[in-house]
Amino acid sequence: MRLLIKLLSPAALLSCAAPALPQGESLTERGSPLQVVEPNADDRALRMTPVVRAVQRAADSVVSIYLQNQLARRKPVTEGQGSGVLLDDSGLVITNWHVIAPVLLGERSGRSYGVLVKLRDGREREARVLSSTPTRDLALLQLKLQGDERVQPVEIGRSSDLMIGETVIAIGNPQGQANTVTSGVLSATGRSIQVRAPDGVVREYEDLLQTDAAINQGNSGGALLDITGRLVGINNAMSAGAENIGFAIPMDVVRIEFQRQLLQSTSFVASGDAPWLGLEVADRDGDVVVDEVTPGGPAQRAGVRTGDVLRRLGDQEVRTSIDYLRRFFVLEEGGAVTLTLERDGKSRRVEAQPISRAAGAILTALGLRLDEVDVEANQRLVRQATYAFYRGSGLRRVALFPATMRVTEVLPKSPADDIGLQRDDLIIGVVMRGRFGQREVPLHSRTDLARICQEQRGGELKVVVLRGERDLVGTIQLRE
């Protein structure tokens, strides 16, 4: 028997389609076996756990921090990352010192790093290091916001009220994965750990919170929240070679650091090219009071005295120490700034000329003002300094210094004055102690000298000086 099959045209096939279902029938078309059940309000209420509520409350306040190597003629390259937490709506960010340490230490190696902060909503803003303290592994950044732009600050809780075993939540940027959430319990309080910091110093951090919430590389500086979504700690370390052991700095400790001025003090703004006025301020009874004035600094020369109340810096009102720090964004070395003060109930205005922080550190420690003279400005002087430093070394060929430092002023009764340093002396090196005895180290810049002064503050520093054709050496007792 032969079976005949007749192919139907597309038009005929359409005419053979299944008839429409009668109206009022409850049957539906047969579809995919993967049927989606749309959530309703009751479902979402069941899934809305305390952890979810806490994350929704705080997630917009956690930021990702990227350190970018500013390579000449090339796009900046990201060479480090971490996390931070927004403390107020004008862009104050708290993070770990070790997260931004390359920015501060890069000056030693000639590298320049910029700080880029990414918010949860996708905004990217540059930031500047306002202050830092390596002894507590904390740092403050200020975002460069646009116009009247605002950000979402976190709510701060009290870490002293935490209970062992209660739920805590970590939010951060591990491995570049922004706003990653992990949760666990508070395992212990009052922990101490030893770590080797980015500057090579082994430091012990005390009074830490311990948690089993996963804290990985990149979480540093991020938020540790309680179940209400309030900030109770700043994540700062994970235990090497162990699982589920992470540490955070309690917010009560952070608050104490603020009160002690370790974060707010302008002495801790470590960027060498940051502007410096030579005064310290403190918050007292609702006022910002001048707590200390550096002899010979820009503030003293302008007439600022200890005890003055600082009302305005430039055209902006100063209500807190943080307001004062933020004004450093617009201050530049060599550009005058007006300070509005209140003294004995009377208002007065003075004009100060900021200098670089490196120059300020040298002025504070040594009582010296120095100029950097580079090869282009005076090749003969730089060559003279180079040959003087290497004289007697036995080396046949030496590299020319890129610059040398010339004394422009010696403050009376200062450490530099005590050993007889004079105007036009050249500071060409220092004598440092090493594993194999003393060695002479050349100096080319104020940044290098400022770093050495800060590292050895309160101690002695042996300097190599060129005066005319004479090679001199002297030991200076550094001021704190």
Secondary structure, DSSP 8 states (H G I E B T S, - for coil): ---------HHHHHHTS-----TT--------S-------HHHHHHH--HHHHHHHHHGGGEEEEEEEE--TTS--EEEEEEEEEE-STT-EEEE-HHHHHHHHHHHHHT--EEEEEE-TTS-EEEEEEEEEETTTTEEEEEE---TT-------B--GGG--TT-EEEEEE-GGG-TTEEEEEEEEEEEEEEEEE-TTS-EEEEEEEEEE-S---TT-TT-EEEETTS-EEEEEEEE-TT-SS-EEEEEHHHHHHHHHTTTTT-GGG---TTSEE-SEEEEEETTEEEEEEE-TTSHHHHHT--TT-EEEEETTEE--SHHHHHHGGGT--TT--EEEEEEETTEEEEEEE--EEHHHHHHHHHH-EEEEEEETTT-HHHHHHHHHHHHTTS--S-----SEEEEEEEE-TTSHHHHTT--TT-EEEEEEEEETTEEEEEE---HHHHHHHHHHTTTSEEEEEEEETTEEEEEEEE---
